[in-house]
Amino acid sequence: MPIIKATVADAAELTALVNSAYRGPVSQLGWTSEAHLLDGIRIDEETMLEYLEAPDTTILKYVDEQGKILACVYLQQHEGGRLYLGMLSVSPTLQANGIGRQLLHEAEVWATHFSCPIIYMTVITTRTELIAWYKRRGYRDTGKVVPFHDTKKFGIPKAEIELLVLEKEV
């Protein structure tokens, strides 16, 4: 299946995919659900559009033969040669089939294209299975912990949440 750059025309479909992968009952069909940790949605369409229009941001989409978006990943270039990776989302019914690994590999290709030798991300500290998954793919724990977003834009925490910074040299 191809992995290609998403466009503003994909905003609604990407928003639905990301929310289904992280929140609500459908998310619990996969293993990446955050529904037990956060209420609300993961992202709204307005924010998705902002991401898609930002010059320093790329969203890659993994599509099927009919062009339906099955997975995506957010990449944002930062000063100092660092690429932030976030919002890695795979349709809950397709998780554990290697799609996430393919998107991570493609993110590394894009990091090289952007001249970013380091990819970093934040992961909820209590998501030990997810942290272990990233570590198996070469990401390392930096030891840095940052607070979860103080706005309710990305969800309403059910308890205090902190984010662990992971990184990988590419």
N, C-alpha and C positions, 0 to 999 in steps of 0.2 A: 504494500500500500504506500502511496506517496506521502511524503511530509513536505509541505509547502508553506510559504508565508501567508498568513491570514490577511484579509482586507476588511475595511469597514462594512462591507456587505455581509460579513460573517458574524457581526456583533451579536445578534439575537441568538443564533445557534450556539455560539461560543458561551454566551452567558448561561443558557439552559444547560449545556454540558457541564460547565464548571460547578454550577449549583447542584446538579444531580450527583456529581462525584464527591462533594463534600458535605452537603446538608440535606436534611429531610429523609423520609422513609426510603426513597430509592437509593440514596447513598449507602444505606446499610446492606445493600446487596453486594457491595464491594468491601475492600479492606481499608480504604482511605477515608472513610467517613469521619467527620468531626462533629457529627450531630450530638454525640454524648458530651461534647465539650462546649459547643456554641449553639445558640439559637440564632434565628434569622438567616439571611442569605449570605453566600460567600462573596458575591459581586452583583452589582446592578448593571443594566445595559448602558447607562450613561458613563459609568466608570470604564466599562469595556471599550466603549467608543473612544474615550480619552486615551486609553492605552494604544489602541489601533492607530490613532492619529499622531501620537507622540514620535518625534523624529529619532529619539534615542531608544525606542522600544520596538521589539519584534515579537509577534506571537506566531508560533509555528503550529500548524494544524496537521493532523493525521487523518486522512480521509479514506473512505471505502471506494469501491468501483463506481458507485453512483454519486460520489462527491459528498456524501454525508460525513460530517465531522465526528470522529470517534474519540479523539484525544487532542490535547493541545499543551503547549508550554509557553510561558511568558519569559522573555529575555530583555533585560535593560542594561545598556552600557553605562558604566560609571567611570569617572576620572581615575587615572592610575592603573588602567588596564584591567579592570575588574568587570565581570559580567554577572549581574544578579539573575538567578533563575528562580522562578516562582510559578505558582498556579499549575503545576504539573497535574493534568487531569485526564483520566481515562474513564470512559463510560463504565459504570459499576458492573455491568454484566460482561464486560470484556477484560476486566482486570486479571492480572496473573497470567497473561498470555504473551508477555514480552513487548507490549506496545510502549510501556513506560521506558524500558531500557532503550528502545529504538529512538524515542524522543530525546533521552539524555545524550545518546551518541550524537544525534543531529545537533543538539545544543552545543556540544564540544566542537563540531565542525564550524558552526556559526561563530563561536568564541574565537577560533583561529582566524576566521574571515574578518572579524572585528578587531583583530590584534589585541585580544584580551586573554592573557595567559592564565588568569584565575577566574573560576566560576564559583560563586558563593550563593548561599541560600539560608533561609531561616526555617526551622521546623519546631513545632510545639514540643517542649522538653519532655512531656509525658508520653509522646508518641514513639516509644522505644522501638517498636517493630518497624516504623518508618525510618527512624534514624539508622537502625541496623541495615535496612535495605539500601540506603544511600551509602553507608560505609562499605558495603560489599561491592559497590560500584566505584570505589576509589575516593569518596568524599571523607574528609577527616573532621573531627570535632575540634574546633578552634579554642574551646573553653570559654568563649564569649557568649553571654546570655543577655538578651535585650527584652524589654517589656513588650507585651502584645499592644497593638494599636490602641490608643486611648479613645478613639472615636468608636461608634457603634456601626460604622460603615461596612466593616468586614465581618460582622457578627457580634452577638452579645454573649460574652463569656458567662458560663454557669459557675465558674470559680476562677481564681486568679490564674492567668496563663502567662508563661514566659516562653521566649523563643531562643533556641540554640542556633548559633551560626556554624554552618558547615561549609567547607570549601574544598576545591580540587584544582590542582595545577594541570593545565592541558598543554 
